[in-house]
Amino acid sequence: MTFGTGLLKRKILSRGTESGSAVNLIPRAAASATVILFLRTDIWQQVSFNDRNKMSQDIGYLLWADEQLVTVIEARIKSSSGDESADWYSVFFDGEMRQRARSSTYILKRTMGRPRDIFAYASFALEEAKRAGHESVLAEDIYASESRFSRHVLDELTDEIAPSVSDFASVLATLKALNRRSFGWSDWFEKAGAQGLDESEARQALEQLFEASVVGVLEVGGGGGGSRSRYRYQDNYLQPREDALMQVHLAVTKELGLKDS
């Protein structure tokens, strides 16, 4: 996300300064106390100030691997059930779903590497299972809750991106007009123009979507064959390329009505 105004940047810098001041207020007897400021990576990358690089030795990155995200849900399952041997498949469907994916993989592919995403999807699926009178979360419950999850993610992203884009309704309309997850650079500008966005606005909107990981790069072929999508949350140095196919993240395709091709 790019900040819409300099005011928000100044607020972030102010919080950093306050954190440093708080450390100086801690009595020496409690010197082991630490003040920690949490920032999203995309926000940190856009904050600029003198000697910024000197802080690199004091920065740690909180990254979640897929197996760690599953473990977070399993910890909740163990706590709720009181059964320390319970795992993901004690609650969720243990079999093949579409594209031969297991339930954990199916859900993870539709999240953006954040605990809050997998919590949301898992909660929606559990609610659907209870509504249907199922004793555990079946494949059909996961499918049925996908639209709700997709809408949830899109609403969150709208809150984040809309203040930085002049006409976000037209941006969403452009995404829907693509009809498919995969699209080329020229496709985007053609569809954006049809929605009333000029070239500059269309470019800015695409950059915002890329920063928010709504859109990523489709990497085709390679040593292992096949193709895969890469998003900014997976690679901080990933950049959109005019010669590459772009792909909309599975987290929002259901709500946008895009075909997976």
Contacts in CASP RR format, 6 or more apart in sequence:
PFRMAT RR
TARGET T0000
AUTHOR 0000-0000-0000
METHOD contacts of the structure
MODEL  1
MTFGTGLLKRKILSRGTESGSAVNLIPRAAASATVILFLRTDIWQQVSFN
DRNKMSQDIGYLLWADEQLVTVIEARIKSSSGDESADWYSVFFDGEMRQR
ARSSTYILKRTMGRPRDIFAYASFALEEAKRAGHESVLAEDIYASESRFS
RHVLDELTDEIAPSVSDFASVLATLKALNRRSFGWSDWFEKAGAQGLDES
EARQALEQLFEASVVGVLEVGGGGGGSRSRYRYQDNYLQPREDALMQVHL
AVTKELGLKDS
1 40 0 8 1.000
1 42 0 8 1.000
1 43 0 8 1.000
1 160 0 8 1.000
1 161 0 8 1.000
1 164 0 8 1.000
1 208 0 8 1.000
1 211 0 8 1.000
1 212 0 8 1.000
2 46 0 8 1.000
2 164 0 8 1.000
2 207 0 8 1.000
2 208 0 8 1.000
2 211 0 8 1.000
3 9 0 8 1.000
3 43 0 8 1.000
3 46 0 8 1.000
3 164 0 8 1.000
4 163 0 8 1.000
4 164 0 8 1.000
9 46 0 8 1.000
9 47 0 8 1.000
12 39 0 8 1.000
12 43 0 8 1.000
12 47 0 8 1.000
13 47 0 8 1.000
13 49 0 8 1.000
15 37 0 8 1.000
16 37 0 8 1.000
19 35 0 8 1.000
19 36 0 8 1.000
19 37 0 8 1.000
20 35 0 8 1.000
22 35 0 8 1.000
23 34 0 8 1.000
23 35 0 8 1.000
26 33 0 8 1.000
26 35 0 8 1.000
38 62 0 8 1.000
39 47 0 8 1.000
41 61 0 8 1.000
41 233 0 8 1.000
41 236 0 8 1.000
42 211 0 8 1.000
42 212 0 8 1.000
42 232 0 8 1.000
44 59 0 8 1.000
45 236 0 8 1.000
64 113 0 8 1.000
64 114 0 8 1.000
64 115 0 8 1.000
66 104 0 8 1.000
66 108 0 8 1.000
66 113 0 8 1.000
69 108 0 8 1.000
69 111 0 8 1.000
69 113 0 8 1.000
69 115 0 8 1.000
69 118 0 8 1.000
70 88 0 8 1.000
70 104 0 8 1.000
70 108 0 8 1.000
70 118 0 8 1.000
72 115 0 8 1.000
72 118 0 8 1.000
72 119 0 8 1.000
73 88 0 8 1.000
73 118 0 8 1.000
73 119 0 8 1.000
73 122 0 8 1.000
74 86 0 8 1.000
74 87 0 8 1.000
74 88 0 8 1.000
76 119 0 8 1.000
77 86 0 8 1.000
77 87 0 8 1.000
77 88 0 8 1.000
77 90 0 8 1.000
77 91 0 8 1.000
78 84 0 8 1.000
78 86 0 8 1.000
81 90 0 8 1.000
83 90 0 8 1.000
88 103 0 8 1.000
88 104 0 8 1.000
89 103 0 8 1.000
90 136 0 8 1.000
91 126 0 8 1.000
91 136 0 8 1.000
91 137 0 8 1.000
92 103 0 8 1.000
92 104 0 8 1.000
92 122 0 8 1.000
92 125 0 8 1.000
92 136 0 8 1.000
92 137 0 8 1.000
92 142 0 8 1.000
93 103 0 8 1.000
93 136 0 8 1.000
93 137 0 8 1.000
93 138 0 8 1.000
93 139 0 8 1.000
93 141 0 8 1.000
93 142 0 8 1.000
94 102 0 8 1.000
94 103 0 8 1.000
95 102 0 8 1.000
95 103 0 8 1.000
95 139 0 8 1.000
96 102 0 8 1.000
97 103 0 8 1.000
97 106 0 8 1.000
97 139 0 8 1.000
97 142 0 8 1.000
97 143 0 8 1.000
98 106 0 8 1.000
99 106 0 8 1.000
101 109 0 8 1.000
103 137 0 8 1.000
103 139 0 8 1.000
103 142 0 8 1.000
106 142 0 8 1.000
107 118 0 8 1.000
107 121 0 8 1.000
107 122 0 8 1.000
107 125 0 8 1.000
107 142 0 8 1.000
108 118 0 8 1.000
109 250 0 8 1.000
110 117 0 8 1.000
110 121 0 8 1.000
110 146 0 8 1.000
110 149 0 8 1.000
110 150 0 8 1.000
110 250 0 8 1.000
110 251 0 8 1.000
111 117 0 8 1.000
111 118 0 8 1.000
111 121 0 8 1.000
111 251 0 8 1.000
112 153 0 8 1.000
112 213 0 8 1.000
112 231 0 8 1.000
112 233 0 8 1.000
112 249 0 8 1.000
112 251 0 8 1.000
113 233 0 8 1.000
114 233 0 8 1.000
117 153 0 8 1.000
117 251 0 8 1.000
120 149 0 8 1.000
120 152 0 8 1.000
120 153 0 8 1.000
121 145 0 8 1.000
121 146 0 8 1.000
121 149 0 8 1.000
122 137 0 8 1.000
124 145 0 8 1.000
124 148 0 8 1.000
124 149 0 8 1.000
124 152 0 8 1.000
125 137 0 8 1.000
125 141 0 8 1.000
125 142 0 8 1.000
125 145 0 8 1.000
126 137 0 8 1.000
126 141 0 8 1.000
127 145 0 8 1.000
128 137 0 8 1.000
128 141 0 8 1.000
128 142 0 8 1.000
128 144 0 8 1.000
128 145 0 8 1.000
129 136 0 8 1.000
129 137 0 8 1.000
129 138 0 8 1.000
129 141 0 8 1.000
132 138 0 8 1.000
132 140 0 8 1.000
132 141 0 8 1.000
132 144 0 8 1.000
134 141 0 8 1.000
146 254 0 8 1.000
147 254 0 8 1.000
147 255 0 8 1.000
149 251 0 8 1.000
149 254 0 8 1.000
150 251 0 8 1.000
150 252 0 8 1.000
150 253 0 8 1.000
150 254 0 8 1.000
150 255 0 8 1.000
150 256 0 8 1.000
151 255 0 8 1.000
153 251 0 8 1.000
153 252 0 8 1.000
153 255 0 8 1.000
154 172 0 8 1.000
154 252 0 8 1.000
154 255 0 8 1.000
154 256 0 8 1.000
157 212 0 8 1.000
157 214 0 8 1.000
157 252 0 8 1.000
158 168 0 8 1.000
158 172 0 8 1.000
160 212 0 8 1.000
161 168 0 8 1.000
161 171 0 8 1.000
161 208 0 8 1.000
161 209 0 8 1.000
161 212 0 8 1.000
161 214 0 8 1.000
162 168 0 8 1.000
164 208 0 8 1.000
165 171 0 8 1.000
165 201 0 8 1.000
165 204 0 8 1.000
165 205 0 8 1.000
165 208 0 8 1.000
166 201 0 8 1.000
166 204 0 8 1.000
167 196 0 8 1.000
167 197 0 8 1.000
167 201 0 8 1.000
168 205 0 8 1.000
170 192 0 8 1.000
170 195 0 8 1.000
170 196 0 8 1.000
170 197 0 8 1.000
171 192 0 8 1.000
171 195 0 8 1.000
171 197 0 8 1.000
171 205 0 8 1.000
171 208 0 8 1.000
171 209 0 8 1.000
172 256 0 8 1.000
173 195 0 8 1.000
174 188 0 8 1.000
174 191 0 8 1.000
174 192 0 8 1.000
174 193 0 8 1.000
174 194 0 8 1.000
174 195 0 8 1.000
174 197 0 8 1.000
174 202 0 8 1.000
174 205 0 8 1.000
175 209 0 8 1.000
175 214 0 8 1.000
175 248 0 8 1.000
175 252 0 8 1.000
175 256 0 8 1.000
175 258 0 8 1.000
176 256 0 8 1.000
176 257 0 8 1.000
176 258 0 8 1.000
177 191 0 8 1.000
177 194 0 8 1.000
177 195 0 8 1.000
178 187 0 8 1.000
178 188 0 8 1.000
178 191 0 8 1.000
178 248 0 8 1.000
178 258 0 8 1.000
179 258 0 8 1.000
179 259 0 8 1.000
180 258 0 8 1.000
180 259 0 8 1.000
180 260 0 8 1.000
180 261 0 8 1.000
181 247 0 8 1.000
181 248 0 8 1.000
181 250 0 8 1.000
181 253 0 8 1.000
181 258 0 8 1.000
181 259 0 8 1.000
181 260 0 8 1.000
181 261 0 8 1.000
182 218 0 8 1.000
182 245 0 8 1.000
182 246 0 8 1.000
182 247 0 8 1.000
182 261 0 8 1.000
183 245 0 8 1.000
183 246 0 8 1.000
183 247 0 8 1.000
183 248 0 8 1.000
184 244 0 8 1.000
184 245 0 8 1.000
184 246 0 8 1.000
185 242 0 8 1.000
185 243 0 8 1.000
185 246 0 8 1.000
188 202 0 8 1.000
188 206 0 8 1.000
188 246 0 8 1.000
189 199 0 8 1.000
189 202 0 8 1.000
189 203 0 8 1.000
192 201 0 8 1.000
192 202 0 8 1.000
192 205 0 8 1.000
192 206 0 8 1.000
193 202 0 8 1.000
197 205 0 8 1.000
206 215 0 8 1.000
206 240 0 8 1.000
206 246 0 8 1.000
207 240 0 8 1.000
209 215 0 8 1.000
210 216 0 8 1.000
210 232 0 8 1.000
210 240 0 8 1.000
211 232 0 8 1.000
212 232 0 8 1.000
213 231 0 8 1.000
213 232 0 8 1.000
213 233 0 8 1.000
213 234 0 8 1.000
213 249 0 8 1.000
214 248 0 8 1.000
214 249 0 8 1.000
214 251 0 8 1.000
214 252 0 8 1.000
215 231 0 8 1.000
215 240 0 8 1.000
215 246 0 8 1.000
215 247 0 8 1.000
215 248 0 8 1.000
215 249 0 8 1.000
216 229 0 8 1.000
216 230 0 8 1.000
216 231 0 8 1.000
216 232 0 8 1.000
216 238 0 8 1.000
216 240 0 8 1.000
216 246 0 8 1.000
216 247 0 8 1.000
216 248 0 8 1.000
216 249 0 8 1.000
217 229 0 8 1.000
217 230 0 8 1.000
217 238 0 8 1.000
217 240 0 8 1.000
217 241 0 8 1.000
217 244 0 8 1.000
217 245 0 8 1.000
217 246 0 8 1.000
217 247 0 8 1.000
218 227 0 8 1.000
218 228 0 8 1.000
218 229 0 8 1.000
218 244 0 8 1.000
218 245 0 8 1.000
218 246 0 8 1.000
218 247 0 8 1.000
219 227 0 8 1.000
219 228 0 8 1.000
219 229 0 8 1.000
219 230 0 8 1.000
219 244 0 8 1.000
220 226 0 8 1.000
220 227 0 8 1.000
220 245 0 8 1.000
221 227 0 8 1.000
229 247 0 8 1.000
229 249 0 8 1.000
230 238 0 8 1.000
231 238 0 8 1.000
231 249 0 8 1.000
232 238 0 8 1.000
240 246 0 8 1.000
248 256 0 8 1.000
248 258 0 8 1.000
250 260 0 8 1.000
253 260 0 8 1.000
END
